[in-house]
Amino acid sequence: MPNPSDPRSGQAAAAARGGGRALALAGIVLVAVNLRTAVAALSPIFAQISVDIPITSVGVGLLGTLPPLCFAVFGLLAPALKRHLRLETLLIAALCAILIGHLVRGLAPSYVVLALASVLTFAGMGVANVVLPPVVKKYFPASIGALTSVYVTIMALFSLIPPLVAVPVAESLGWRVSVSLWAVLAVVAIIPWFTLWMRDRRATAASAAAATAGAAASAARLDADLLPEASPVVVGRVWRSPLAWSMGLLFGATSLNVYAAFAWLPEILIDLAGASPAQAGVLLSLYAGMGIPFSLLVPVLASRMRSVAPLIALGLIFYVLGYGGLLLAPAALPWLWVALAGAGPLLFPLVLVLVGLRSRTPEGTVALSGFTQGIGYALGALGPLVVGVLHEASGGWQLPIVFLLLTLVIVVVVGPVVARPRMLEDDWHRPSPTAR
C-alpha cells in the first residue's frame, strides 16, 4: 500500500493531478466548441432543407425558439441531476445528447423529427451550459476568470463558423451532411471526459477502500465534484430581488434579439438587401463574430468600472443603429448594419460577469446565475417565434424589425438598476421598519 509520506508517492499524485488538469483543459475547450454549433447551422440553408421538408415561417420561428427555450428548461433541471450524477458524467451525457441530436437532425425525414432532434441537441447544450462553470472551478480554482474568458470566447468563435460553411457544404454534399457534420466535434469532446471519468471511478474505488481516518477528506472531495445548489431560502430571496429581475430581463432582451437574428437574419438579408444565400451566411457569421472581441474586453472593463452604465448605453446604441440601417437602407451597407447589430449583444458577456460582481456569497452567485439565465433564456425564446408570426402576418420584414427595436425599451428601463454598484445580498439585510 502506498505511503502518503513517501516523496515518490507525492510526485506520482502531483503528476496525476497535472495530467488530469491537462485533460480537463482540453475537455473544457472542446465542450465550449460544441455549445453553439447547432444554433446557426440551419438558418442559412432553410431553402435547401425546404425541398425535402416543407417549413413555414412559423415553423422556422419555432426552430429558432428551441435554443433559448431548451437552455432555460434544461439549465434549470441540471442541478436536480447532481443528486445522481457527477460533473464528468453529466458532461458526457450532455455531449452524447448533442452528438445524437446532430445525427438525427441530418437524417430527419419530417419537420417533427427535425424539431425533436433539435430539442435533444439543445437539451444537451443547456445542461453543459450549467455544468461547465463548476467544472472550471473544480479543476482550475485559481484561474476561474481566465478560463471563463477562454471558453466564452471559444463559444463566440464557434457560433460564427456554422453559418460560414453551411451553404458551401450543403451545395456540394447536401444539407443533411451540412447539418450532421458537427457531430464529429461532439465525439472528439467526449474523449477527454470519458478518460477523466474512468480515472474518477478508479479514484472513487480507492477512496472507498481507504482507512476511516481519510473518510472526511474523501467526502469533501466528492462534494466538490457535485454541481453546487442554492438553498430554497436563497432562491426565494432572489425571486424578490429587483437586481435579479433587472439582470434577468436585460439578459432576456439580449437573448431575444440574438436568437431572432440567428433564426431570421439570413432571410431578412436575402429579401431586403438582395443577398445570395452564401452572402447571407457570411453576414450571419459576421454578426456572430462581433461577439468575440467583446467576450474578451467586456468582462475586463466591467470588473474595473464603478458603474457599467456606459457599456449598457453602448450596447443599446449599437442595436438601434444596426436595426435602423436594416429598416431604412438595408441594401446600402448591409455589412455595416449587421456588424452594428452584432455588437449590441456585448450585453451578454456583461450580464454573465455581473453575476459574480453583483453577489458576495457562493450561494448568491449560484442562485443569481440560475435565475438570470432561466428568466433570460425563457424571454429569449419569444424572439424567433414572434418575428416569424409578424413576418407571416405582414408579409414583410419592417414590422418584425420594429418589434425588435421596441424590445430595447427593456434595456432602457432595467439598465440603470443593473448599472448601480449594488450587491444582491444588500436587499436581504435591510433593517426592519420597526427596528431601532
VENVEN-V38970 format. One record per backbone hydrogen bond with DSSP energy under -0.5 kcal/mol. NH is the residue of the N-H (numbers start at 1). CO is the residue of the C=O. If there is no record, write none. Layout:
# VENVEN-V38970
nh	co
NH	CO
NH	CO
This chain:
# VENVEN-V38970
nh	co
4	2
6	3
9	6
10	6
11	7
12	8
13	9
14	10
15	11
16	12
17	13
18	14
19	15
20	16
21	17
22	18
23	19
24	20
25	21
26	22
27	23
28	24
29	25
30	26
31	27
32	28
33	29
34	30
34	31
35	31
35	32
39	36
40	36
41	38
44	40
45	42
46	43
49	45
50	46
51	47
51	48
52	48
52	49
53	49
60	56
61	57
62	58
63	59
64	60
65	61
66	62
67	63
69	65
70	66
71	67
72	68
73	69
74	70
75	70
75	71
76	72
77	73
78	74
79	75
80	77
81	77
81	78
82	78
82	79
83	80
84	81
85	81
87	225
90	86
91	87
92	88
93	89
94	90
95	91
96	92
97	93
98	94
99	95
100	96
101	97
102	98
103	99
104	100
105	101
106	102
107	103
108	104
108	105
114	110
115	111
116	112
117	113
118	114
119	115
120	116
121	117
122	118
123	119
124	120
125	121
126	122
127	123
128	124
129	125
130	126
131	127
132	128
133	129
134	130
135	131
136	132
137	133
138	134
139	135
140	136
143	140
147	143
148	144
149	145
150	146
151	147
152	148
153	149
154	150
155	151
156	152
157	153
158	154
159	155
159	156
160	156
160	157
161	157
162	158
164	160
164	161
165	161
166	162
167	163
169	165
170	166
171	167
172	168
173	169
174	169
174	170
178	174
179	175
180	176
181	177
183	180
184	181
185	182
186	182
187	183
188	184
189	185
190	186
191	187
191	188
192	188
193	189
194	190
195	191
196	192
197	193
198	194
199	195
200	196
201	197
202	198
203	199
204	200
205	201
206	202
207	203
208	204
209	205
210	207
214	211
215	212
218	214
219	215
220	216
221	217
222	218
223	219
224	220
225	221
225	222
226	223
235	231
236	232
237	233
238	234
239	235
240	236
240	237
241	238
242	240
245	241
246	242
247	243
248	244
249	245
250	246
251	247
252	248
253	249
254	250
255	251
256	252
257	253
258	254
259	255
260	256
261	257
262	258
263	259
264	260
265	261
268	264
269	265
270	266
271	267
272	268
273	268
273	269
275	269
280	276
281	277
282	278
283	279
284	280
285	281
286	282
287	283
288	284
289	285
290	286
291	288
292	289
293	289
294	290
295	291
296	292
297	293
298	294
300	296
301	297
302	298
303	299
304	300
304	301
305	301
308	419
312	308
313	309
314	310
315	311
316	312
317	313
318	314
319	315
320	316
321	317
322	318
323	319
324	320
325	321
326	322
327	323
328	324
329	325
332	329
333	329
336	333
337	333
338	334
339	335
340	336
341	337
342	338
343	339
343	340
344	340
345	341
346	343
347	344
348	345
349	345
350	346
351	347
352	348
353	349
354	350
355	351
356	352
356	353
357	353
358	354
359	356
365	361
366	362
367	363
368	364
369	365
370	366
371	367
372	368
373	369
374	370
375	371
376	372
377	373
378	374
379	375
380	376
381	377
382	379
383	380
384	380
385	381
386	382
387	383
388	384
389	385
390	386
391	387
392	388
393	389
394	390
395	391
401	397
402	398
403	399
404	400
405	401
406	402
407	403
408	404
408	405
409	406
410	407
412	408
413	409
414	410
415	411
416	412
418	414
419	415
420	416
422	420
424	358
426	423
427	423
427	424
428	425
429	425
429	426
435	432
